[in-house]
Amino acid sequence: MPVHYESWKMSSEIQKIGFVSLGCPKNLVDSEVMMGQLKQHGYELTTDREAADVIVVNTCGFIQSAKEESINTILEMSQLKDSGNLKRLVVAGCLVERYRQDLLNQMPEVDAVLGTSEIEKIIAAVDPAAVAAQDSEFVASNAWMTRGLPTYLYDENSPRVLATPKHYAYLKIAEGCDHTCAFCAIPQMRGNYRSRRAGSILREAEQLAAQGVKELVLISQDSTQYGLDLGIKDGLADLLRIDGRLAAERQPHGSLGVVVHEQRSVPAPGEGQREIEGGRGLADATLLTEHRKRYHSESSCG
């Protein structure tokens, strides 16, 4: 059942929201989108955890150490219910997709959970009083949460509050993974591979450039696979020319570097792979494998 916002109003008790974002850059983009929605609806984002009415912990659930870090962070933030101003604790992200019911059953400190496909419901999670009365029962019971593999994919219309230094930003070009590796739970946590449309990516690049971003870091679970699900061959190669396309359209924002982050090797590389290896159209090419290196970034925006 969808959550209704026609009669939306911010609760007088819930005003300041704090964020802790764990895991990879893709998770950080999800945090930025959730923060964007909250800011758009009038909530104040705070870096002062002691002053926060609600804290959202966006978790990683990839490997054992990441899961332990997520659990420890949830417990640490929950202590602010006694020592600080905290009224609600929301847990989001990959750990929820793997252990949703366990979190709800075994961690009474948690007031609401959001999977990777439910980040658009962040308002209802942090401030149930803001949603229509007919939805309150569903929000309280978490019965409105989705089940099955995640399907959400943000676009250029999704509000974002950047948590990176102002000169660069992550731009998620796809979500999910089709590689069913026995040791990996990414498809369970992120769903099947799904690419964003090139036009959507270009429009977001324009928006980020207008905000002063000088370097775009293109991210996905498997960047070399970009566009294949849309029937596009060598789709990544075209994305690497974003800076040239912006210049051709006379964007007044100066040059824009494009970096490919988190790339996997695939059989018989096409033009996209060769362009990366040759360095054409790139300010830099960082070739990393998700399974070899984890990233931890803690973000809060005021």
C-alpha positions as CSV (number, residue, x, y, z in Angstrom):
1,M,0.0,0.0,0.0
2,P,1.5,3.4,-1.0
3,V,2.2,6.1,1.6
4,H,0.1,9.2,0.9
5,Y,1.5,12.7,1.2
6,E,-1.4,14.8,0.0
7,S,-2.1,15.9,3.6
8,W,1.6,16.1,4.5
9,K,2.8,18.3,7.3
10,M,6.0,18.2,9.3
11,S,5.6,17.0,12.9
12,S,6.3,19.6,15.4
13,E,8.4,17.1,17.4
14,I,10.5,16.0,14.4
15,Q,12.7,18.7,12.9
16,K,16.4,17.9,13.0
17,I,17.7,14.8,11.2
18,G,21.2,13.3,11.4
19,F,22.8,10.8,9.0
20,V,25.5,8.2,9.3
21,S,26.3,6.6,5.9
22,L,28.3,3.4,5.9
23,G,29.7,1.4,3.0
24,C,30.3,2.2,-0.6
25,P,29.8,5.3,-2.7
26,K,26.5,3.8,-4.0
27,N,25.2,3.8,-0.5
28,L,26.3,7.4,0.0
29,V,24.3,8.5,-3.1
30,D,21.2,6.8,-1.5
31,S,21.9,8.8,1.7
32,E,22.2,12.0,-0.4
33,V,18.8,11.3,-2.0
34,M,17.2,10.6,1.3
35,M,18.7,13.9,2.7
36,G,17.5,15.7,-0.4
37,Q,13.9,14.5,0.2
38,L,14.0,15.5,3.8
39,K,15.4,19.0,3.1
40,Q,12.8,19.5,0.3
41,H,10.1,18.8,2.9
42,G,11.4,21.3,5.4
43,Y,13.5,19.2,7.8
44,E,16.8,20.5,9.0
45,L,19.9,18.3,8.5
46,T,22.3,18.4,11.3
47,T,25.8,17.2,12.0
48,D,25.2,17.5,15.8
49,R,24.0,14.0,16.8
50,E,23.2,15.2,20.3
51,A,20.7,17.7,18.8
52,A,19.1,15.3,16.3
53,D,15.5,14.3,16.7
54,V,16.0,11.4,14.3
55,I,19.2,9.6,13.2
56,V,19.2,7.5,10.0
57,V,22.0,4.9,9.8
58,N,22.4,3.8,6.2
59,T,24.1,0.4,6.6
60,C,26.4,-1.9,4.7
61,G,25.8,-5.6,4.8
62,F,28.4,-7.0,2.4
63,I,31.1,-8.7,4.4
64,Q,31.2,-9.7,8.1
65,S,33.3,-6.7,9.2
66,A,30.8,-4.4,7.5
67,K,27.9,-6.0,9.2
68,E,29.5,-5.8,12.5
69,E,30.3,-2.1,11.9
70,S,26.7,-1.5,11.0
71,I,25.3,-3.2,14.1
72,N,27.8,-1.4,16.4
73,T,26.9,2.0,14.8
74,I,23.2,1.3,15.3
75,L,23.8,0.5,19.0
76,E,26.0,3.5,19.4
77,M,23.4,5.8,17.9
78,S,20.6,4.3,20.0
79,Q,22.3,5.4,23.2
80,L,21.4,9.0,22.2
81,K,17.8,8.2,23.2
82,D,19.0,8.4,26.7
83,S,21.9,10.9,26.5
84,G,20.7,13.2,23.7
85,N,17.6,14.4,22.0
86,L,16.9,11.4,19.9
87,K,13.3,10.4,19.4
88,R,13.6,7.9,16.5
89,L,16.2,5.7,15.0
90,V,15.9,4.6,11.4
91,V,18.0,1.9,9.8
92,A,18.3,1.8,6.1
93,G,20.4,0.1,3.4
94,C,21.8,-3.2,2.5
95,L,21.8,-4.7,6.0
96,V,18.0,-4.3,6.0
97,E,17.7,-6.2,2.8
98,R,19.6,-9.2,4.3
99,Y,18.3,-9.1,7.8
100,R,15.1,-7.1,7.9
101,Q,13.0,-9.2,10.2
102,D,16.0,-9.9,12.5
103,L,16.6,-6.2,12.9
104,L,12.9,-5.6,13.8
105,N,12.7,-8.6,16.1
106,Q,16.1,-8.4,17.9
107,M,16.8,-4.7,18.0
108,P,14.0,-2.9,19.8
109,E,16.1,0.3,19.6
110,V,15.2,0.5,15.9
111,D,12.0,2.4,15.2
112,A,11.8,1.8,11.4
113,V,13.7,0.1,8.6
114,L,14.1,1.0,4.9
115,G,15.5,-1.3,2.3
116,T,17.4,-0.1,-0.7
117,S,14.2,0.0,-2.7
118,E,12.3,2.1,-0.2
119,I,14.4,5.2,0.2
120,E,11.6,7.3,-1.2
121,K,9.6,6.5,1.9
122,I,12.1,8.3,4.2
123,I,9.6,10.9,5.3
124,A,7.2,8.3,6.6
125,A,10.1,6.5,8.4
126,V,11.5,9.5,10.2
127,D,8.2,11.3,10.9
128,P,5.1,9.0,10.9
129,A,2.9,11.9,12.0
130,A,3.6,13.6,8.7
131,V,1.8,11.0,6.6
132,A,-1.9,10.7,6.1
133,A,-3.9,9.0,8.9
134,Q,-4.8,6.0,6.8
135,D,-1.2,5.1,6.5
136,S,-0.2,5.3,10.2
137,E,-0.9,1.7,10.9
138,F,1.1,0.5,8.0
139,V,4.1,2.7,8.9
140,A,4.0,1.6,12.5
141,S,4.0,-2.1,11.6
142,N,6.4,-1.8,8.6
143,A,3.8,-3.7,6.6
144,W,4.1,-1.2,3.8
145,M,7.7,-2.2,3.1
146,T,8.5,-3.9,-0.1
147,R,9.4,-7.6,-0.4
148,G,11.3,-9.4,-3.1
149,L,14.4,-8.1,-5.0
150,P,14.9,-4.3,-4.9
151,T,13.8,-2.4,-8.0
152,Y,14.3,1.3,-7.2
153,L,16.5,3.4,-9.4
154,Y,16.9,7.1,-8.8
155,D,16.9,9.7,-11.6
156,E,17.8,13.3,-12.3
157,N,14.5,14.5,-10.6
158,S,15.5,12.9,-7.3
159,P,16.6,15.7,-4.9
160,R,20.1,15.3,-3.5
161,V,22.2,16.9,-0.8
162,L,25.8,16.3,-1.7
163,A,27.9,14.9,1.1
164,T,31.2,15.0,-0.9
165,P,33.6,17.9,-1.1
166,K,32.1,20.5,-3.5
167,H,34.5,19.8,-6.4
168,Y,33.4,16.3,-7.1
169,A,30.2,14.1,-6.9
170,Y,29.2,10.6,-7.4
171,L,26.8,9.8,-10.3
172,K,25.2,6.4,-10.1
173,I,24.7,5.1,-13.7
174,A,23.2,1.8,-12.8
175,E,22.0,-0.3,-9.9
176,G,22.2,-4.0,-8.9
177,C,24.1,-6.9,-10.3
178,D,23.4,-10.0,-12.5
179,H,26.5,-11.9,-11.5
180,T,25.3,-14.7,-9.1
181,C,28.6,-15.3,-7.4
182,A,28.2,-17.8,-4.6
183,F,30.1,-15.7,-2.1
184,C,28.3,-12.4,-2.8
185,A,24.9,-11.1,-1.7
186,I,24.8,-8.0,-3.8
187,P,21.9,-9.2,-6.0
188,Q,19.9,-9.9,-2.9
189,M,20.7,-6.4,-1.4
190,R,20.6,-4.4,-4.6
191,G,18.5,-6.4,-7.1
192,N,19.1,-7.3,-10.7
193,Y,21.3,-5.0,-12.9
194,R,19.4,-2.0,-14.3
195,S,20.9,0.9,-16.2
196,R,19.7,4.5,-16.1
197,R,18.8,6.1,-19.4
198,A,21.7,8.1,-20.9
199,G,19.5,11.2,-21.1
200,S,18.8,11.0,-17.4
201,I,22.5,10.7,-16.6
202,L,23.4,13.7,-18.8
203,R,20.7,15.9,-17.2
204,E,22.0,15.0,-13.7
205,A,25.5,15.8,-14.9
206,E,24.3,19.2,-16.1
207,Q,22.7,19.8,-12.7
208,L,25.8,18.8,-10.8
209,A,28.0,21.0,-13.0
210,A,25.7,23.9,-12.4
211,Q,26.3,23.4,-8.6
212,G,30.1,23.8,-9.2
213,V,31.1,20.1,-9.4
214,K,34.3,19.7,-11.5
215,E,34.6,16.0,-11.5
216,L,32.0,13.3,-11.9
217,V,32.7,9.8,-10.5
218,L,30.5,7.3,-12.4
219,I,29.6,4.4,-10.2
220,S,27.7,1.2,-10.3
221,Q,28.3,-2.4,-9.2
222,D,29.6,-3.3,-12.7
223,S,30.2,-0.2,-14.9
224,T,31.4,-2.1,-17.9
225,Q,27.9,-3.7,-18.2
226,Y,26.2,-0.3,-18.4
227,G,23.5,-0.2,-21.1
228,L,23.5,-3.9,-22.0
229,D,20.1,-4.4,-20.3
230,L,18.8,-1.6,-22.5
231,G,20.1,-3.1,-25.7
232,I,23.0,-0.6,-25.9
233,K,26.4,-1.9,-26.9
234,D,29.4,-0.1,-25.5
235,G,27.2,2.2,-23.5
236,L,30.0,3.1,-21.1
237,A,32.1,4.6,-23.9
238,D,29.4,7.1,-24.7
239,L,29.1,8.1,-21.0
240,L,32.8,8.8,-20.9
241,R,32.2,11.7,-23.3
242,I,29.8,13.5,-20.9
243,D,32.2,16.4,-20.5
244,G,32.4,16.9,-24.3
245,R,28.6,16.7,-24.7
246,L,28.2,19.4,-22.0
247,A,30.7,21.6,-23.8
248,A,29.0,21.1,-27.1
249,E,25.7,22.2,-25.5
250,R,27.5,25.4,-24.4
251,Q,27.1,24.8,-20.7
252,P,28.7,27.7,-18.8
253,H,30.3,25.6,-16.1
254,G,33.8,25.0,-17.5
255,S,35.5,21.7,-18.0
256,L,34.2,18.6,-16.3
257,G,36.3,15.6,-15.5
258,V,34.8,12.1,-15.7
259,V,36.1,9.2,-13.6
260,V,35.0,5.6,-13.8
261,H,34.9,4.0,-10.3
262,E,34.2,0.4,-9.4
263,Q,34.6,-1.4,-12.6
264,R,34.7,-5.2,-13.1
265,S,36.4,-7.1,-15.9
266,V,34.1,-8.8,-18.4
267,P,34.9,-11.2,-21.2
268,A,35.6,-9.7,-24.7
269,P,35.8,-6.0,-23.7
270,G,34.3,-3.7,-26.2
271,E,34.9,0.0,-27.0
272,G,34.0,1.1,-23.4
273,Q,36.7,-1.1,-21.9
274,R,39.3,-0.1,-24.5
275,E,38.5,3.6,-24.0
276,I,39.1,3.3,-20.3
277,E,42.4,1.5,-20.8
278,G,43.5,4.1,-23.4
279,G,42.5,7.0,-21.1
280,R,40.6,8.8,-23.9
281,G,38.1,11.4,-22.6
282,L,39.0,10.8,-19.0
283,A,40.7,13.1,-16.5
284,D,41.5,9.9,-14.6
285,A,40.5,6.3,-14.6
286,T,40.4,4.4,-11.4
287,L,39.9,0.7,-11.9
288,L,38.8,-0.9,-8.8
289,T,36.9,-4.1,-8.0
290,E,34.1,-4.0,-5.4
291,H,35.1,-7.3,-3.9
292,R,38.7,-6.2,-3.2
293,K,38.2,-3.0,-1.4
294,R,35.5,-1.5,0.9
295,Y,34.8,2.1,1.3
296,H,33.6,3.7,4.5
297,S,32.4,7.3,4.5
298,E,30.4,8.9,7.3
299,S,28.4,11.8,6.0
300,S,26.3,14.5,7.7
301,C,25.2,17.7,6.1
302,G,24.1,20.9,7.7
